[in-house]
């Protein structure tokens, strides 16, 4: 590669990095909202499991059986 090609490639790479960093900074607010929603869902799930542990275990068991059956089938 010639110096001109290397310089052009570095400039393109630098521009892409700047673009990605701007996108990450702009998306940070959306990520905070998404993160808080996930934390809220986690607490809801934990409360549901505390209220009815055997029902949740049964659902997980049958869900696992179903998933295992579907994955073991040959096309």
KERO-237392 format. One record per residue: residue in three letters; residue number from 1; y, z, x of N, C-alpha, C in turn. Coordinates in steps of 0.02 Angstrom, whole numbers. Atoms other than C-alpha are relative to their C-alpha. Example, Ala and Ser with C-alpha at 12.3 -4.5 7.8 and 13.67 -1.06 7.14 Angstrom:
% residues 2
node rest ala&nr 1&n_c2 -59&n_c3 0&n_c1 45&ca_c2 -225&ca_c3 390&ca_c1 615&c_c2 60&c_c3 0&c_c1 45
node rest ser&nr 2&n_c2 -59&n_c3 -3&n_c1 -42&ca_c2 -53&ca_c3 357&ca_c1 684&c_c2 55&c_c3 37&c_c1 -39
//
This chain:
% residues 75
node rest unk&nr 1&n_c2 -59&n_c3 0&n_c1 42&ca_c2 0&ca_c3 0&ca_c1 0&c_c2 62&c_c3 0&c_c1 44
node rest unk&nr 2&n_c2 -63&n_c3 2&n_c1 -36&ca_c2 174&ca_c3 -35&ca_c1 56&c_c2 44&c_c3 59&c_c1 -22
node rest unk&nr 3&n_c2 -45&n_c3 -55&n_c1 15&ca_c2 314&ca_c3 92&ca_c1 57&c_c2 32&c_c3 -8&c_c1 -68
node rest unk&nr 4&n_c2 -32&n_c3 12&n_c1 65&ca_c2 394&ca_c3 11&ca_c1 -94&c_c2 -47&c_c3 17&c_c1 -57
node rest unk&nr 5&n_c2 50&n_c3 -16&n_c1 51&ca_c2 233&ca_c3 26&ca_c1 -195&c_c2 -9&c_c3 75&c_c1 -6
node rest unk&nr 6&n_c2 9&n_c3 -73&n_c1 0&ca_c2 212&ca_c3 207&ca_c1 -145&c_c2 60&c_c3 34&c_c1 -33
node rest unk&nr 7&n_c2 -61&n_c3 -28&n_c1 29&ca_c2 393&ca_c3 246&ca_c1 -191&c_c2 1&c_c3 -10&c_c1 -76
node rest unk&nr 8&n_c2 2&n_c3 15&n_c1 71&ca_c2 372&ca_c3 162&ca_c1 -360&c_c2 -52&c_c3 44&c_c1 -35
node rest unk&nr 9&n_c2 52&n_c3 -41&n_c1 29&ca_c2 210&ca_c3 256&ca_c1 -393&c_c2 22&c_c3 73&c_c1 -4
node rest unk&nr 10&n_c2 -25&n_c3 -69&n_c1 1&ca_c2 291&ca_c3 423&ca_c1 -347&c_c2 52&c_c3 10&c_c1 -53
node rest unk&nr 11&n_c2 -52&n_c3 -5&n_c1 51&ca_c2 439&ca_c3 388&ca_c1 -460&c_c2 -32&c_c3 1&c_c1 -70
node rest unk&nr 12&n_c2 35&n_c3 1&n_c1 65&ca_c2 323&ca_c3 345&ca_c1 -605&c_c2 -35&c_c3 67&c_c1 -13
node rest unk&nr 13&n_c2 35&n_c3 -64&n_c1 7&ca_c2 221&ca_c3 502&ca_c1 -574&c_c2 50&c_c3 56&c_c1 -14
node rest unk&nr 14&n_c2 -51&n_c3 -50&n_c1 11&ca_c2 378&ca_c3 609&ca_c1 -565&c_c2 27&c_c3 -4&c_c1 -71
node rest unk&nr 15&n_c2 -24&n_c3 8&n_c1 69&ca_c2 441&ca_c3 536&ca_c1 -729&c_c2 -51&c_c3 26&c_c1 -51
node rest unk&nr 16&n_c2 52&n_c3 -23&n_c1 45&ca_c2 275&ca_c3 572&ca_c1 -813&c_c2 -3&c_c3 77&c_c1 -1
node rest unk&nr 17&n_c2 2&n_c3 -73&n_c1 -4&ca_c2 276&ca_c3 753&ca_c1 -751&c_c2 60&c_c3 29&c_c1 -37
node rest unk&nr 18&n_c2 -59&n_c3 -24&n_c1 36&ca_c2 454&ca_c3 776&ca_c1 -815&c_c2 -9&c_c3 -6&c_c1 -76
node rest unk&nr 19&n_c2 12&n_c3 11&n_c1 71&ca_c2 404&ca_c3 703&ca_c1 -984&c_c2 -49&c_c3 52&c_c1 -28
node rest unk&nr 20&n_c2 49&n_c3 -50&n_c1 22&ca_c2 253&ca_c3 819&ca_c1 -997&c_c2 30&c_c3 70&c_c1 -2
node rest unk&nr 21&n_c2 -30&n_c3 -67&n_c1 0&ca_c2 354&ca_c3 973&ca_c1 -950&c_c2 49&c_c3 8&c_c1 -58
node rest unk&nr 22&n_c2 -45&n_c3 -4&n_c1 59&ca_c2 485&ca_c3 931&ca_c1 -1082&c_c2 -40&c_c3 8&c_c1 -64
node rest unk&nr 23&n_c2 42&n_c3 -4&n_c1 60&ca_c2 349&ca_c3 907&ca_c1 -1212&c_c2 -30&c_c3 70&c_c1 -7
node rest unk&nr 24&n_c2 28&n_c3 -67&n_c1 3&ca_c2 271&ca_c3 1074&ca_c1 -1167&c_c2 53&c_c3 51&c_c1 -21
node rest unk&nr 25&n_c2 -53&n_c3 -47&n_c1 18&ca_c2 437&ca_c3 1165&ca_c1 -1179&c_c2 21&c_c3 -8&c_c1 -73
node rest unk&nr 26&n_c2 -17&n_c3 11&n_c1 70&ca_c2 477&ca_c3 1085&ca_c1 -1347&c_c2 -55&c_c3 25&c_c1 -46
node rest unk&nr 27&n_c2 56&n_c3 -20&n_c1 41&ca_c2 304&ca_c3 1123&ca_c1 -1414&c_c2 -15&c_c3 74&c_c1 2
node rest unk&nr 28&n_c2 14&n_c3 -72&n_c1 -7&ca_c2 310&ca_c3 1306&ca_c1 -1363&c_c2 12&c_c3 37&c_c1 -65
node rest unk&nr 29&n_c2 -14&n_c3 -33&n_c1 63&ca_c2 388&ca_c3 1358&ca_c1 -1528&c_c2 -56&c_c3 -11&c_c1 -51
node rest unk&nr 30&n_c2 55&n_c3 16&n_c1 46&ca_c2 251&ca_c3 1270&ca_c1 -1626&c_c2 -63&c_c3 38&c_c1 21
node rest unk&nr 31&n_c2 59&n_c3 -36&n_c1 -23&ca_c2 119&ca_c3 1352&ca_c1 -1517&c_c2 4&c_c3 74&c_c1 -18
node rest unk&nr 32&n_c2 -8&n_c3 -70&n_c1 20&ca_c2 191&ca_c3 1524&ca_c1 -1556&c_c2 -20&c_c3 10&c_c1 -72
node rest unk&nr 33&n_c2 18&n_c3 -4&n_c1 71&ca_c2 173&ca_c3 1491&ca_c1 -1742&c_c2 -75&c_c3 -8&c_c1 -9
node rest unk&nr 34&n_c2 72&n_c3 11&n_c1 4&ca_c2 -3&ca_c3 1425&ca_c1 -1719&c_c2 -38&c_c3 60&c_c1 26
node rest unk&nr 35&n_c2 33&n_c3 -59&n_c1 -29&ca_c2 -50&ca_c3 1573&ca_c1 -1609&c_c2 2&c_c3 59&c_c1 -48
node rest unk&nr 36&n_c2 -4&n_c3 -56&n_c1 47&ca_c2 12&ca_c3 1699&ca_c1 -1736&c_c2 -45&c_c3 -11&c_c1 -61
node rest unk&nr 37&n_c2 45&n_c3 15&n_c1 56&ca_c2 -84&ca_c3 1610&ca_c1 -1875&c_c2 -73&c_c3 13&c_c1 20
node rest unk&nr 38&n_c2 69&n_c3 -13&n_c1 -23&ca_c2 -244&ca_c3 1618&ca_c1 -1771&c_c2 -15&c_c3 74&c_c1 6
node rest unk&nr 39&n_c2 10&n_c3 -73&n_c1 -5&ca_c2 -220&ca_c3 1803&ca_c1 -1736&c_c2 -8&c_c3 31&c_c1 -69
node rest unk&nr 40&n_c2 5&n_c3 -25&n_c1 69&ca_c2 -193&ca_c3 1835&ca_c1 -1922&c_c2 -69&c_c3 -15&c_c1 -29
node rest unk&nr 41&n_c2 67&n_c3 18&n_c1 25&ca_c2 -354&ca_c3 1741&ca_c1 -1965&c_c2 -54&c_c3 42&c_c1 33
node rest unk&nr 42&n_c2 49&n_c3 -41&n_c1 -35&ca_c2 -448&ca_c3 1840&ca_c1 -1833&c_c2 -4&c_c3 69&c_c1 -32
node rest unk&nr 43&n_c2 0&n_c3 -67&n_c1 32&ca_c2 -394&ca_c3 2005&ca_c1 -1911&c_c2 -31&c_c3 -2&c_c1 -69
node rest unk&nr 44&n_c2 30&n_c3 7&n_c1 66&ca_c2 -442&ca_c3 1942&ca_c1 -2084&c_c2 -76&c_c3 -3&c_c1 5
node rest unk&nr 45&n_c2 72&n_c3 7&n_c1 -10&ca_c2 -615&ca_c3 1893&ca_c1 -2021&c_c2 -31&c_c3 67&c_c1 20
node rest unk&nr 46&n_c2 26&n_c3 -65&n_c1 -21&ca_c2 -638&ca_c3 2062&ca_c1 -1936&c_c2 -4&c_c3 49&c_c1 -59
node rest unk&nr 47&n_c2 0&n_c3 -43&n_c1 59&ca_c2 -591&ca_c3 2153&ca_c1 -2097&c_c2 -57&c_c3 -18&c_c1 -47
node rest unk&nr 48&n_c2 54&n_c3 22&n_c1 44&ca_c2 -712&ca_c3 2047&ca_c1 -2198&c_c2 -68&c_c3 21&c_c1 28
node rest unk&nr 49&n_c2 63&n_c3 -20&n_c1 -31&ca_c2 -851&ca_c3 2083&ca_c1 -2074&c_c2 -11&c_c3 75&c_c1 -7
node rest unk&nr 50&n_c2 6&n_c3 -73&n_c1 8&ca_c2 -814&ca_c3 2270&ca_c1 -2083&c_c2 -19&c_c3 19&c_c1 -71
node rest unk&nr 51&n_c2 14&n_c3 -14&n_c1 70&ca_c2 -821&ca_c3 2265&ca_c1 -2273&c_c2 -72&c_c3 -17&c_c1 -19
node rest unk&nr 52&n_c2 66&n_c3 24&n_c1 19&ca_c2 -983&ca_c3 2166&ca_c1 -2289&c_c2 -37&c_c3 -27&c_c1 62
node rest unk&nr 53&n_c2 31&n_c3 24&n_c1 -62&ca_c2 -1075&ca_c3 2160&ca_c1 -2122&c_c2 -65&c_c3 -38&c_c1 -11
node rest unk&nr 54&n_c2 64&n_c3 33&n_c1 11&ca_c2 -1246&ca_c3 2110&ca_c1 -2191&c_c2 8&c_c3 -69&c_c1 -31
node rest unk&nr 55&n_c2 -12&n_c3 66&n_c1 30&ca_c2 -1177&ca_c3 1967&ca_c1 -2295&c_c2 23&c_c3 -49&c_c1 54
node rest unk&nr 56&n_c2 -24&n_c3 43&n_c1 -55&ca_c2 -1088&ca_c3 1899&ca_c1 -2140&c_c2 -57&c_c3 -17&c_c1 48
node rest unk&nr 57&n_c2 58&n_c3 12&n_c1 -44&ca_c2 -1246&ca_c3 1918&ca_c1 -2035&c_c2 -47&c_c3 -51&c_c1 -33
node rest unk&nr 58&n_c2 43&n_c3 47&n_c1 36&ca_c2 -1347&ca_c3 1827&ca_c1 -2168&c_c2 29&c_c3 -70&c_c1 0
node rest unk&nr 59&n_c2 -32&n_c3 66&n_c1 0&ca_c2 -1221&ca_c3 1686&ca_c1 -2179&c_c2 -4&c_c3 -32&c_c1 69
node rest unk&nr 60&n_c2 5&n_c3 26&n_c1 -69&ca_c2 -1220&ca_c3 1668&ca_c1 -1989&c_c2 -72&c_c3 -22&c_c1 15
node rest unk&nr 61&n_c2 70&n_c3 16&n_c1 -12&ca_c2 -1411&ca_c3 1669&ca_c1 -1986&c_c2 -18&c_c3 -67&c_c1 -33
node rest unk&nr 62&n_c2 17&n_c3 62&n_c1 35&ca_c2 -1430&ca_c3 1533&ca_c1 -2118&c_c2 41&c_c3 -59&c_c1 25
node rest unk&nr 63&n_c2 -40&n_c3 53&n_c1 -30&ca_c2 -1287&ca_c3 1434&ca_c1 -2043&c_c2 -32&c_c3 -25&c_c1 65
node rest unk&nr 64&n_c2 33&n_c3 18&n_c1 -63&ca_c2 -1377&ca_c3 1439&ca_c1 -1875&c_c2 -65&c_c3 -38&c_c1 -12
node rest unk&nr 65&n_c2 62&n_c3 36&n_c1 17&ca_c2 -1542&ca_c3 1386&ca_c1 -1955&c_c2 15&c_c3 -71&c_c1 -22
node rest unk&nr 66&n_c2 -18&n_c3 66&n_c1 24&ca_c2 -1458&ca_c3 1241&ca_c1 -2042&c_c2 24&c_c3 -45&c_c1 57
node rest unk&nr 67&n_c2 -24&n_c3 38&n_c1 -58&ca_c2 -1368&ca_c3 1186&ca_c1 -1885&c_c2 -57&c_c3 -19&c_c1 47
node rest unk&nr 68&n_c2 58&n_c3 14&n_c1 -42&ca_c2 -1528&ca_c3 1199&ca_c1 -1784&c_c2 -44&c_c3 -54&c_c1 -29
node rest unk&nr 69&n_c2 40&n_c3 51&n_c1 34&ca_c2 -1623&ca_c3 1097&ca_c1 -1912&c_c2 32&c_c3 -68&c_c1 7
node rest unk&nr 70&n_c2 -35&n_c3 64&n_c1 -3&ca_c2 -1491&ca_c3 961&ca_c1 -1916&c_c2 1&c_c3 -28&c_c1 71
node rest unk&nr 71&n_c2 -3&n_c3 24&n_c1 -69&ca_c2 -1481&ca_c3 952&ca_c1 -1727&c_c2 -69&c_c3 -21&c_c1 26
node rest unk&nr 72&n_c2 66&n_c3 16&n_c1 -25&ca_c2 -1669&ca_c3 945&ca_c1 -1704&c_c2 -30&c_c3 -64&c_c1 -31
node rest unk&nr 73&n_c2 25&n_c3 61&n_c1 33&ca_c2 -1694&ca_c3 797&ca_c1 -1822&c_c2 11&c_c3 -60&c_c1 45
node rest unk&nr 74&n_c2 -7&n_c3 61&n_c1 -38&ca_c2 -1726&ca_c3 632&ca_c1 -1739&c_c2 26&c_c3 -55&c_c1 -44
node rest unk&nr 75&n_c2 -30&n_c3 54&n_c1 39&ca_c2 -1625&ca_c3 484&ca_c1 -1796&c_c2 -48&c_c3 -57&c_c1 -10
//
